[in-house]
Structure formats: structure tokens, C-alpha cells
Amino acid sequence: MKFILLGIVRLYWIIFPIHKRRPCVFEESCSNYIYRVTNEKGFFYGLSALKKRFHQCRPGYIIYKDEQNNSFELCLKDGSIITNEKISRTLLPPFNYHYTIKK
């Protein structure tokens, strides 16, 4: 079963190369995360990783800038907060998206 999920992720990489995908909000892309978790922990952990990322990685996020710490936070649509270290570098300065200053 593990190899089926890994094969599906590999097939996704072939069908949708990086330049055709929308930018991921996470530093480790969703497909790479699912592949790594499945490879390390097995099929059921891979499925739960897929479910978790599917619910988190949706449009509708807001980037907050913390002026005091000179860092950023990303608030996802489901209410999860992604810290500066886990936000994809493609979303951080220079900004292509609007962000809100956190006070």
C-alpha cells in the first residue's frame, strides 16, 4: 500500500511539473511532505499527512508582518498559523501578495 501512495505522488510529479503548479505556501511542498512521511512512517501516516495538507493548503491565507521581531506569520484559512521558518521563500519579500502588519 505504501508503494501505491508513493507511486501516486511520483505520477503527480510527472503530470504536473513544478513550473505548472501554483506556488506552495509551505517551505517543504505538500507532495514532498507526503512522499517523505509515507516513505518514513508508512501508508496510514502518509494518508493522514495528505488529509492534513489538503485542508491547510488552500487559497485564502493572510500574511502578517511582525514589525518588532521582523518576522512573518501566515494564517491559513482553517485558522492554522505557519511560522516564519515554515513559510515558503517564494511568498516572503519581495511580496507579490498583500500582507497585514501585526501589532
FIMI-491725 format. One record per residue: residue in three letters; chain; x, y, z of N, C-alpha, C in turn. Coordinates in nm, 3 decimals, decimal comma. Atoms other than C-alpha are relative to their C-alpha. Layout:
! residues N
+------+-------+---------+---------+---------+---------+---------+---------+---------+---------+---------+
! rest ! kette !     npx !     npy !     npz !    capx !    capy !    capz !     cpx !     cpy !     cpz !
+------+-------+---------+---------+---------+---------+---------+---------+---------+---------+---------+
!  ALA !     A !       X !       Y !       Z !       X !       Y !       Z !       X !       Y !       Z !
...
+------+-------+---------+---------+---------+---------+---------+---------+---------+---------+---------+
This chain:
! residues 103
+------+-------+---------+---------+---------+---------+---------+---------+---------+---------+---------+
! rest ! kette !     npx !     npy !     npz !    capx !    capy !    capz !     cpx !     cpy !     cpz !
+------+-------+---------+---------+---------+---------+---------+---------+---------+---------+---------+
!  MET !     A !   0,082 !  -0,119 !   0,000 !   0,000 !   0,000 !   0,000 !   0,087 !   0,126 !   0,000 !
!  LYS !     A !  -0,093 !  -0,114 !  -0,008 !   0,288 !   0,234 !   0,084 !   0,051 !   0,037 !  -0,138 !
!  PHE !     A !  -0,058 !  -0,025 !   0,132 !   0,430 !   0,193 !  -0,264 !  -0,103 !   0,055 !  -0,099 !
!  ILE !     A !   0,106 !  -0,056 !   0,085 !   0,094 !   0,275 !  -0,424 !  -0,008 !   0,151 !   0,021 !
!  LEU !     A !   0,006 !  -0,143 !  -0,029 !   0,081 !   0,612 !  -0,246 !   0,125 !   0,072 !  -0,051 !
!  LEU !     A !  -0,123 !  -0,059 !   0,052 !   0,446 !   0,681 !  -0,332 !  -0,006 !   0,010 !  -0,153 !
!  GLY !     A !   0,015 !  -0,002 !   0,145 !   0,370 !   0,592 !  -0,695 !  -0,095 !   0,109 !  -0,047 !
!  ILE !     A !   0,095 !  -0,106 !   0,034 !   0,073 !   0,830 !  -0,700 !   0,068 !   0,137 !   0,008 !
!  VAL !     A !  -0,072 !  -0,128 !  -0,013 !   0,294 !   1,115 !  -0,575 !   0,099 !   0,016 !  -0,116 !
!  ARG !     A !  -0,093 !  -0,007 !   0,114 !   0,558 !   1,032 !  -0,839 !  -0,073 !   0,030 !  -0,130 !
!  LEU !     A !   0,082 !  -0,026 !   0,119 !   0,288 !   1,026 !  -1,107 !  -0,046 !   0,146 !  -0,003 !
!  TYR !     A !   0,038 !  -0,141 !  -0,011 !   0,167 !   1,366 !  -0,984 !   0,117 !   0,088 !  -0,044 !
!  TRP !     A !  -0,118 !  -0,078 !   0,039 !   0,523 !   1,499 !  -1,024 !   0,023 !  -0,004 !  -0,150 !
!  ILE !     A !  -0,018 !   0,012 !   0,146 !   0,534 !   1,371 !  -1,383 !  -0,108 !   0,079 !  -0,074 !
!  ILE !     A !   0,112 !  -0,065 !   0,069 !   0,190 !   1,500 !  -1,483 !   0,002 !   0,151 !   0,022 !
!  PHE !     A !  -0,002 !  -0,142 !  -0,033 !   0,228 !   1,836 !  -1,306 !   0,141 !   0,040 !   0,043 !
!  PRO !     A !  -0,135 !  -0,044 !  -0,037 !   0,591 !   1,955 !  -1,322 !  -0,006 !   0,129 !   0,084 !
!  ILE !     A !  -0,005 !  -0,114 !  -0,092 !   0,698 !   2,229 !  -1,078 !  -0,045 !   0,130 !  -0,066 !
!  HIS !     A !   0,034 !  -0,127 !   0,065 !   0,659 !   2,509 !  -1,332 !  -0,148 !   0,011 !  -0,036 !
!  LYS !     A !   0,143 !  -0,006 !   0,029 !   0,291 !   2,416 !  -1,387 !  -0,086 !   0,005 !   0,126 !
!  ARG !     A !   0,075 !  -0,002 !  -0,126 !   0,191 !   2,406 !  -1,018 !  -0,006 !   0,141 !   0,056 !
!  ARG !     A !   0,006 !  -0,129 !  -0,069 !   0,075 !   2,701 !  -0,812 !   0,103 !  -0,004 !   0,112 !
!  PRO !     A !  -0,101 !   0,000 !  -0,107 !   0,330 !   2,812 !  -0,552 !  -0,056 !  -0,056 !   0,130 !
!  CYS !     A !   0,040 !   0,059 !  -0,127 !   0,313 !   2,617 !  -0,228 !   0,026 !   0,102 !   0,111 !
!  VAL !     A !  -0,018 !  -0,093 !  -0,111 !   0,272 !   2,813 !   0,096 !   0,102 !  -0,053 !   0,101 !
!  PHE !     A !  -0,094 !   0,061 !  -0,093 !   0,498 !   2,572 !   0,285 !   0,139 !  -0,008 !  -0,061 !
!  GLU !     A !  -0,139 !   0,014 !   0,046 !   0,877 !   2,554 !   0,263 !   0,020 !  -0,137 !  -0,065 !
!  GLU !     A !  -0,002 !   0,133 !   0,061 !   0,851 !   2,179 !   0,203 !  -0,134 !  -0,018 !  -0,070 !
!  SER !     A !   0,126 !   0,006 !   0,074 !   0,593 !   2,138 !  -0,073 !  -0,086 !  -0,116 !   0,050 !
!  CYS !     A !   0,093 !   0,100 !  -0,049 !   0,285 !   1,931 !   0,000 !   0,034 !  -0,140 !  -0,052 !
!  SER !     A !  -0,031 !   0,131 !   0,056 !   0,379 !   1,649 !  -0,236 !   0,130 !  -0,056 !   0,057 !
!  ASN !     A !  -0,125 !   0,047 !  -0,061 !   0,734 !   1,631 !  -0,098 !  -0,023 !  -0,044 !   0,145 !
!  TYR !     A !   0,032 !   0,035 !  -0,138 !   0,596 !   1,626 !   0,257 !  -0,070 !  -0,135 !   0,008 !
!  ILE !     A !   0,076 !   0,126 !   0,001 !   0,350 !   1,346 !   0,180 !   0,092 !  -0,116 !  -0,040 !
!  TYR !     A !  -0,093 !   0,104 !   0,043 !   0,620 !   1,148 !  -0,001 !   0,096 !  -0,037 !   0,113 !
!  ARG !     A !  -0,095 !   0,025 !  -0,109 !   0,865 !   1,186 !   0,289 !  -0,066 !  -0,073 !   0,115 !
!  VAL !     A !   0,070 !   0,064 !  -0,112 !   0,611 !   1,095 !   0,558 !  -0,038 !  -0,144 !  -0,035 !
!  THR !     A !   0,037 !   0,134 !   0,042 !   0,487 !   0,794 !   0,361 !   0,122 !  -0,091 !  -0,004 !
!  ASN !     A !  -0,123 !   0,080 !   0,011 !   0,840 !   0,674 !   0,293 !   0,057 !  -0,034 !   0,137 !
!  GLU !     A !  -0,058 !   0,021 !  -0,133 !   0,949 !   0,714 !   0,657 !  -0,092 !  -0,078 !   0,095 !
!  LYS !     A !   0,090 !   0,055 !  -0,103 !   0,637 !   0,610 !   0,851 !  -0,105 !  -0,097 !  -0,052 !
!  GLY !     A !   0,096 !   0,096 !   0,053 !   0,413 !   0,415 !   0,615 !  -0,124 !   0,063 !  -0,060 !
!  PHE !     A !   0,117 !  -0,038 !   0,078 !   0,087 !   0,428 !   0,426 !  -0,100 !   0,084 !   0,079 !
!  PHE !     A !   0,105 !  -0,070 !  -0,075 !  -0,154 !   0,538 !   0,700 !   0,044 !   0,138 !   0,048 !
!  TYR !     A !  -0,053 !  -0,132 !  -0,035 !   0,070 !   0,822 !   0,819 !   0,004 !   0,089 !  -0,125 !
!  GLY !     A !   0,002 !  -0,075 !   0,126 !   0,103 !   0,928 !   0,454 !  -0,138 !   0,050 !  -0,034 !
!  LEU !     A !   0,138 !  -0,043 !   0,024 !  -0,274 !   0,936 !   0,418 !  -0,042 !   0,112 !   0,094 !
!  SER !     A !   0,036 !  -0,107 !  -0,094 !  -0,312 !   1,146 !   0,732 !   0,075 !   0,129 !  -0,035 !
!  ALA !     A !  -0,074 !  -0,118 !   0,044 !  -0,039 !   1,381 !   0,603 !  -0,069 !   0,063 !  -0,121 !
!  LEU !     A !   0,072 !  -0,048 !   0,117 !  -0,229 !   1,409 !   0,274 !  -0,127 !   0,075 !   0,043 !
!  LYS !     A !   0,123 !  -0,064 !  -0,048 !  -0,552 !   1,491 !   0,458 !   0,031 !   0,133 !   0,068 !
!  LYS !     A !  -0,038 !  -0,122 !  -0,071 !  -0,380 !   1,747 !   0,681 !   0,039 !   0,110 !  -0,097 !
!  ARG !     A !  -0,045 !  -0,103 !   0,095 !  -0,209 !   1,930 !   0,395 !  -0,111 !   0,042 !  -0,094 !
!  PHE !     A !   0,110 !  -0,035 !   0,089 !  -0,518 !   1,914 !   0,174 !  -0,090 !   0,105 !   0,064 !
!  HIS !     A !   0,085 !  -0,096 !  -0,069 !  -0,715 !   2,103 !   0,437 !   0,072 !   0,131 !   0,030 !
!  GLN !     A !  -0,075 !  -0,122 !  -0,029 !  -0,436 !   2,353 !   0,509 !   0,038 !   0,077 !  -0,125 !
!  CYS !     A !  -0,057 !  -0,064 !   0,120 !  -0,303 !   2,427 !   0,161 !  -0,110 !   0,043 !  -0,096 !
!  ARG !     A !   0,107 !  -0,053 !   0,084 !  -0,593 !   2,623 !   0,017 !   0,017 !   0,150 !  -0,013 !
!  PRO !     A !  -0,003 !  -0,146 !   0,011 !  -0,625 !   2,978 !  -0,112 !  -0,078 !   0,064 !   0,115 !
!  GLY !     A !   0,071 !  -0,073 !  -0,104 !  -0,741 !   3,240 !   0,136 !   0,085 !   0,023 !   0,123 !
!  TYR !     A !  -0,088 !  -0,024 !  -0,115 !  -0,439 !   3,282 !   0,359 !   0,035 !   0,148 !   0,009 !
!  ILE !     A !  -0,042 !  -0,138 !  -0,024 !  -0,314 !   3,609 !   0,511 !   0,140 !  -0,003 !   0,058 !
!  ILE !     A !  -0,135 !  -0,012 !  -0,053 !   0,047 !   3,703 !   0,571 !   0,006 !   0,121 !   0,092 !
!  TYR !     A !  -0,016 !  -0,108 !  -0,098 !   0,114 !   3,909 !   0,883 !   0,149 !   0,028 !   0,017 !
!  LYS !     A !  -0,138 !  -0,040 !  -0,026 !   0,434 !   4,104 !   0,937 !   0,008 !   0,052 !   0,143 !
!  ASP !     A !  -0,024 !  -0,045 !  -0,137 !   0,555 !   4,142 !   1,295 !   0,116 !   0,099 !  -0,004 !
!  GLU !     A !  -0,101 !  -0,106 !   0,011 !   0,740 !   4,474 !   1,296 !   0,107 !  -0,010 !   0,109 !
!  GLN !     A !  -0,095 !   0,006 !  -0,111 !   0,903 !   4,417 !   1,637 !   0,105 !  -0,108 !  -0,020 !
!  ASN !     A !  -0,093 !   0,112 !   0,018 !   1,060 !   4,080 !   1,555 !   0,053 !  -0,011 !  -0,142 !
!  ASN !     A !  -0,036 !   0,004 !   0,141 !   1,099 !   4,149 !   1,184 !  -0,017 !  -0,141 !  -0,057 !
!  SER !     A !   0,031 !   0,134 !   0,049 !   0,934 !   3,816 !   1,105 !  -0,142 !  -0,001 !  -0,055 !
!  PHE !     A !   0,131 !   0,013 !   0,064 !   0,623 !   3,690 !   0,930 !  -0,073 !  -0,121 !   0,054 !
!  GLU !     A !   0,086 !   0,112 !  -0,031 !   0,332 !   3,462 !   1,009 !  -0,102 !  -0,012 !  -0,112 !
!  LEU !     A !   0,099 !   0,025 !   0,102 !   0,093 !   3,303 !   0,767 !  -0,120 !  -0,066 !   0,067 !
!  CYS !     A !   0,122 !   0,055 !  -0,058 !  -0,264 !   3,245 !   0,884 !  -0,080 !  -0,068 !  -0,112 !
!  LEU !     A !   0,071 !   0,077 !   0,102 !  -0,432 !   2,969 !   0,683 !  -0,149 !   0,011 !   0,019 !
!  LYS !     A !   0,145 !  -0,011 !  -0,002 !  -0,799 !   2,950 !   0,603 !  -0,063 !  -0,081 !   0,113 !
!  ASP !     A !   0,054 !   0,082 !  -0,109 !  -0,852 !   2,676 !   0,864 !   0,038 !   0,052 !   0,138 !
!  GLY !     A !  -0,038 !  -0,060 !  -0,127 !  -0,704 !   2,902 !   1,135 !   0,139 !  -0,037 !   0,047 !
!  SER !     A !  -0,136 !   0,038 !  -0,037 !  -0,363 !   2,735 !   1,150 !   0,096 !   0,115 !  -0,025 !
!  ILE !     A !  -0,103 !  -0,103 !   0,014 !  -0,062 !   2,962 !   1,194 !   0,130 !  -0,068 !  -0,041 !
!  ILE !     A !  -0,128 !   0,052 !   0,048 !   0,256 !   2,890 !   0,998 !   0,106 !   0,103 !   0,036 !
!  THR !     A !  -0,104 !  -0,093 !  -0,043 !   0,571 !   3,042 !   1,144 !   0,094 !   0,035 !  -0,115 !
!  ASN !     A !  -0,092 !  -0,054 !   0,100 !   0,836 !   3,232 !   0,952 !   0,089 !  -0,109 !  -0,062 !
!  GLU !     A !  -0,093 !   0,101 !   0,048 !   1,063 !   2,926 !   0,923 !  -0,065 !  -0,098 !  -0,096 !
!  LYS !     A !   0,068 !   0,100 !   0,084 !   0,800 !   2,707 !   0,755 !  -0,070 !   0,059 !  -0,121 !
!  ILE !     A !   0,062 !  -0,065 !   0,116 !   0,665 !   2,964 !   0,507 !   0,093 !  -0,012 !  -0,119 !
!  SER !     A !  -0,080 !   0,011 !   0,122 !   0,782 !   2,910 !   0,152 !   0,069 !   0,132 !  -0,031 !
!  ARG !     A !  -0,078 !  -0,121 !   0,032 !   1,052 !   3,157 !   0,049 !  -0,058 !   0,075 !  -0,119 !
!  THR !     A !   0,061 !  -0,068 !   0,115 !   0,852 !   3,232 !  -0,267 !  -0,107 !   0,099 !   0,043 !
!  LEU !     A !   0,103 !  -0,092 !  -0,049 !   0,591 !   3,409 !  -0,052 !   0,056 !   0,115 !   0,080 !
!  LEU !     A !  -0,061 !  -0,104 !  -0,081 !   0,831 !   3,617 !   0,154 !   0,063 !   0,107 !  -0,088 !
!  PRO !     A !  -0,045 !  -0,115 !   0,079 !   0,985 !   3,952 !   0,043 !   0,095 !  -0,039 !  -0,113 !
!  PRO !     A !   0,097 !  -0,104 !   0,034 !   0,972 !   4,080 !  -0,219 !  -0,140 !  -0,060 !  -0,013 !
!  PHE !     A !   0,136 !   0,052 !  -0,005 !   0,598 !   4,040 !  -0,178 !  -0,073 !   0,018 !  -0,132 !
!  ASN !     A !   0,095 !  -0,008 !   0,111 !   0,359 !   3,959 !  -0,459 !  -0,143 !   0,000 !   0,055 !
!  TYR !     A !   0,129 !   0,008 !  -0,064 !   0,075 !   3,932 !  -0,209 !  -0,013 !   0,111 !   0,102 !
!  HIS !     A !   0,023 !  -0,099 !  -0,103 !  -0,084 !   4,174 !   0,032 !   0,023 !  -0,064 !   0,136 !
!  TYR !     A !  -0,018 !   0,050 !  -0,137 !   0,010 !   4,135 !   0,397 !  -0,045 !   0,106 !   0,097 !
!  THR !     A !   0,051 !  -0,088 !  -0,104 !  -0,117 !   4,284 !   0,717 !   0,104 !   0,013 !   0,109 !
!  ILE !     A !  -0,096 !  -0,021 !  -0,107 !   0,103 !   4,438 !   0,984 !  -0,066 !  -0,040 !   0,132 !
!  LYS !     A !   0,051 !   0,046 !  -0,129 !   0,054 !   4,264 !   1,317 !   0,055 !   0,089 !   0,109 !
!  LYS !     A !  -0,041 !  -0,091 !  -0,106 !   0,066 !   4,492 !   1,620 !   0,008 !  -0,069 !   0,133 !
+------+-------+---------+---------+---------+---------+---------+---------+---------+---------+---------+
